[in-house]
Amino acid sequence: MPSHKSCKKRMRTSNDERLRNRAISSQMRKTIKELRTETDKEKAQVKYREAASLLDRAAQRHIIHKKNADRNKSRLALLVGKVG
């Protein structure tokens, strides 16, 4: 356990950040998985917009790398184009 006051605060804030990052990552993975299993073209396009937004938000918050988000969006866009 930390003995300095600043270390205790850092532990608390790190844990809060970790939980927030986990929630965003989980939501992002869930949305991508739902998009990959979608068979209807219109629903897939709606889910793609949602997934792209989540990927951009995660990249902006440094949860994933920006190029990782771009690569995923590109692959998902190709997938949506093939649906239907």
ABEGO torsion letter per residue (X at the ends): XBABAAAAAAAAAAAAAAAAAAAAAAAAAAAAAAAAABABAAAAAAAAAAAAAAAAAAAAAGABBAAAAAAAAAAAAAAAAABX
